[in-house]
Amino acid sequence: MKKDLPEVGDLVVVTIKEVKGFGANVRLEEYPGKEGFIHIAEVATGWVKHIRDYLREGQKTVCKVLNVDTGRGYVDLSLKRVNEHQKREKVASWKNEQKAEKLLEIVAGQLDMTVDQAEKKFAGSLRERYGILYDAFEDASASEDWLPEEKGDWKEIFEKIAKENVVLPYIKIGGYVEAYSLAPNGVEALKEVLQSAMEENVQIQYAGAPRYRITVTDKDYKSAEDVLKKAVQNIMDSSKKKGVVAEFIRK
């Protein structure tokens, strides 16, 4: 399900609402009705003499969450702790998620459901599985046999809408790693094992203990296969060293 507020460390897309001498009030684009604040000390590295040299009303940018006041629903943010690469990646992800929301509306309409009903029936669990809903649409578009364990009446419509509307400029392949450890430091060892596979085009997501979904995206099938093979080998090698039991299951 969608979160009501971001967590500390998250990157968020914001729109500047009001620029003051000591900071700026912002609107959190991914969390309707929620606002945050960027203190002038978190606007840029070094001394900021004129804050309006960096921020203006109506500007969209990406910030890092420093603190969350759940009682007030308010978030303290930093602009200077986000680099340009992170900004580009986050903005692209946000735009894709906006597309996903529109596609979900279409799916819900064809199922004669409201979006809230669709969220409860299947979209919420897809968010938990994939991290963001657009990744689910991408996977459904790319796969010949998408989520074979799912048998709901929504699945056929979801796949149909995905294949009609999501154009993949790359190859996406992957599978699942089942890994666990009974050692006292097992949780930390497992994190290190999974981290050994991480590269720019490798994504690992929790899919329900002890299973983790590993996905590789690349420009062509051969390149993707090579990256996946290397990632899996790194996991297996690290598992032996860390005392973790691991198995790869090709999707």
N, C-alpha and C positions, 0 to 999 in steps of 0.2 A: 504494500500500500504506500501511497505518497506520504512523505514526512511533513509534519506541520512546520518544523523548523530545521535548519541545517545543523550540522555538528561541528565542533571545534576542529579546524584543519581543513574543512571543506572549501572548495572554490565555488563562488556564486556569481551569477550575473546580476548587476545592479544598474539602476537608473538614478542619476543624481537628481534629487528633488530640490535641495536648498544648500547653497554654499555659504558658510559663515566664516568669520575670521579665524576660528579655532578648529574648523572641521566641516564635514558635509553630511547632511541627512540623505539617506538613499532609500529607494524602494527595492525589495528583493523580488526579482522577476519570476523566480521559480516557486515562490511562496506567497501566494495572493494574500494581501492585507498585512504583510509583515514588512517591517522597516529596520534599518540599521544605521550605524554612524561610523564615519571614517575620521578619526582624530587627525589633526594636522601633522602630528609626529609620525603617522602611518601613511602619509600621502606619497612621500618620496624620500630616498636616502639623502642625507645631508640636511642642511637648514633650508626650510621653505619660507621665503620672505613673503611672497604673494601666492596664496592658495589658488587664486583664479588663473594662475599660469599653468595649473595642472588639471583643474576641474571646472566644469560649467554646468548649469542647470540643463537637464534633458540629455546629458551625455550618458551613454551606456559603457560600462567597463566591467572588469572582473576583479573581485577581491577575495582575500582569504579570511576565513572566519577565525577570530581571535577568542571570542567569548560569546556565550549565549545565555541570555536572561529568559528562562522559560516562563517565569511569572509574568513578565511584561511583554513577552513575545518580541524581544528586541535583541539585536545582534551587533557586537563590536567587530569592526572590519579593518583590514589592512590592504592598501593598494600597492605599497612598495614591496611587499613580500611575494608578489606574483610576477614571474618573468614573461617575456613576450610569447615564448612557445606555449606556456601554460594558458595564456590569454586566448591565443588562437585555437588551441584544442578545446577549451571550455566553451567558447562562443560557438564553435562548430557543433559541439555536443548539444548545446542549448537549442540551436536552430533545428537540429535533427529531432530533438524531443518535442519541439513545437509541431513539426510535421507528424510525429507519431500521435500526438493528441488529436490532430485532424483526422488521421487515418482511423483512430479508435472510434471517433464519432461515426465514421462511415460504417465500420464493422458493427457497432451497436445498433445503428439504424437498420441495417439489413437483418439483424437478429431481433428486431422489434423490442429493443431494450433502451433504457437510458444509459448515459455514459457511466453514471454511478453504479448501476446494476452490472454493467460490463466490467467495471473496476473490481467489484466484489466477486464476480463469477470467475474471471480469468486474468484480467490485466494486472491485478495486484500481485498474483503469484508469478506472473511473467516478469514484473519489475524486480521481485526478490531473486528470481533465477538469473536474470540478465544484467541487473544493475540499472539500466535505463530501457524504456519500452521500445525505443527505435532499434536497439540491437535485436530485439525479438522479431521485429518486422524484417530486418535485414536477414536474419537467420532463416526465417520462414520463406523469404524470397529466394535464398540461395540453395536451400535444401530440397532434395527430392523426397525425403522421408523425414519431415520435421516433427520432432517430439513424438516418436512412435508410441510412447506410453500414455499420451493424452488421447482420450476418446470422446471428449465433449462435443456437442453440436456446434460450438463456436469455432472449433479448430479449422474446419473446411473454409468457412467464410474469412477467417483471419488470414489463412494462407492465400486465398484468392485475392484479397485486397493487397496483400504484401507483394505478390508477383505482378500485379497490375500497376503498382505505384512506386515500388522501390527498385531503382536501377543500381546494380552493384558494379562499380568500376574496378573491382578487384576480386580475387579469389579468397574465400573464407573456408578453412577446414579446421578440424579439431577432434576432440574426443573428451574422455574423462579420466582423471587420475583418482584412483582410490588409495588413500594413504592414511596411516594411523601409527601411533607410537604409544606404548604402555610405560615408557620410561618416565621418571619424575619430571624431567624437563621436556616432555614430549611435545607440548604445545609450541614451545620455542623452536625445537628441532624441526617440527613440521613446517613452521613459517620459513625457516632457513632453506629447507628442501625446495619448497615452492618458489622461493625467491631466486634460486639458482637457475630457474628457467626463464626469468623475466628478461625480455628485450623489447624494443620499441613496438614491434608488431606482434607481440605475444601477450595475450590477456588470460588471466586465471581468475575464475570467480567461484565462490562457494556455492555448492549445489546440494547441500544437505549431507551431514557427516555420514561416512567418511569420504564423500565424493566432491571433487573439484573439477569444474569445466575449464578446459584449456582450448583456446581458440587462436589460430594464426591467420592473419590477413596479409596478403601479398599481391604483387602485380600479375603473377601467373602461378599455375598449379605446381610446377616443378620447384619454384622458389619457395612456395609455401610448404611443400613436403619436406624440403631440406631444413627449413627453420623448425618445423614441428619435430622432425627426427632429432635434431640437436637439442631442443628443449626437453624432450622426453628422456634422452640419454643423460642430460644434466641432472634431471630429477632422480633417475635411477642410481647414478653414481653418487649423488649427494645422500640419497636414502641409505645406501650401504654404510657410508661414513658416519651418519647420524643415528643409526639404529632404528630407522623408520621403515615400516613395511609398506611398499608401494606397488601398484599395478596400473598399467595404462590400458584403457579400453577405447579402441578407435570408434569414432562416431560414424 
